[in-house]
Amino acid sequence: CNIGQFYECLNMAALWKLPILFVVENNKWAIGMDHNRATSDPEIWRKAAAFGMAGEEVDGMDVLAVRGAAQRAIERARAGEGPTLLECLTYRFRGHSLADPDELRAEAEKEFWAQRDPIKRLAAHLIEQKLASAEELKAIDKEIDAEVADCVEFALAAPEPKPEELTRYIWAED
Ligand SMILES: Cc1ncc(C[n+]2csc(CCOP(=O)(O)OP(=O)(O)O)c2C)c(N)n1
């Protein structure tokens, strides 16, 4: 969010009242750079105001809160009221990539956020509200694992793409 492109996009989207929902997953770290050390005003959602755009901050570890904020933004977009900048405060539980040994973030910080795991929180909420049982949720987990395993198997068994397919799925095709 500190590169010019971000602001150029916000500007045009607001100017043309485009029905866009900009979702910033603020996980506090850009690989090993602390967001607060690299950003003059770390509250990203506030930057919407510079473009006359709606901006909102939401607890990104709360699935239902994110859903509520997204619904408000989608309503605005569909009503022709233009884009929204939604900042979801969240965390990433692993390093940036396989190449990142993740040695720069404090263990206490990682632990703090791990306890707020949004998937586990939603599961606990569903069970508490008697909307699902632990067994049902476990069965869904198993289904997902099987679907992912199927996809991996399909991808590994698929033939290599042809060179002329290189630019497919980038531009609209007639
Ligand atoms: C325009 C541009 N500048 C710099 C980089 C180098 N770069 C790669 S990843 C990254 C940080 C990404 O941070 P974030 O999106 O928060 O992902 P996270 O590290 O939290 O997974 C940077 C600066 C890039 N890919 N593109």
The ligand as a MOL file (V3000), in Angstrom:
LIG
                    3D

  0  0  0     0  0            999 V3000
M  V30 BEGIN CTAB
M  V30 COUNTS 26 27 0 0 0
M  V30 BEGIN ATOM
M  V30 1 C 6.0230 -3.4940 -6.8830 0
M  V30 2 C 6.8190 -4.4250 -6.0020 0
M  V30 3 N 7.7080 -3.9370 -5.1200 0
M  V30 4 C 8.4020 -4.7610 -4.3290 0
M  V30 5 C 8.2120 -6.1130 -4.3900 0
M  V30 6 C 9.0190 -7.0570 -3.5340 0
M  V30 7 N 8.1620 -7.7280 -2.5720 0 CHG=1
M  V30 8 C 7.7800 -9.0050 -2.7420 0
M  V30 9 S 6.7940 -9.5490 -1.4950 0
M  V30 10 C 6.9030 -8.0600 -0.6820 0
M  V30 11 C 6.1760 -7.8340 0.5950 0
M  V30 12 C 4.7680 -8.3370 0.5400 0
M  V30 13 O 4.1060 -8.0750 1.7350 0
M  V30 14 P 2.6560 -8.6000 1.9390 0
M  V30 15 O 1.8510 -8.3970 0.7200 0
M  V30 16 O 2.1790 -8.0070 3.2220 0
M  V30 17 O 2.8480 -10.1710 2.0700 0
M  V30 18 P 3.3950 -11.0070 3.3130 0
M  V30 19 O 4.8790 -10.8320 3.3850 0
M  V30 20 O 2.7170 -10.5360 4.5360 0
M  V30 21 O 3.0330 -12.4200 2.9760 0
M  V30 22 C 7.7080 -7.1710 -1.3990 0
M  V30 23 C 8.0280 -5.7990 -0.9420 0
M  V30 24 C 7.2660 -6.6020 -5.3340 0
M  V30 25 N 6.9950 -7.8950 -5.4780 0
M  V30 26 N 6.5940 -5.7360 -6.1290 0
M  V30 END ATOM
M  V30 BEGIN BOND
M  V30 1 1 1 2
M  V30 2 1 2 3
M  V30 3 2 2 26
M  V30 4 2 3 4
M  V30 5 1 4 5
M  V30 6 1 5 6
M  V30 7 2 5 24
M  V30 8 1 6 7
M  V30 9 2 7 8
M  V30 10 1 7 22
M  V30 11 1 8 9
M  V30 12 1 9 10
M  V30 13 1 10 11
M  V30 14 2 10 22
M  V30 15 1 11 12
M  V30 16 1 12 13
M  V30 17 1 13 14
M  V30 18 2 14 15
M  V30 19 1 14 16
M  V30 20 1 14 17
M  V30 21 1 17 18
M  V30 22 2 18 19
M  V30 23 1 18 20
M  V30 24 1 18 21
M  V30 25 1 22 23
M  V30 26 1 24 25
M  V30 27 1 24 26
M  V30 END BOND
M  V30 END CTAB
M  END
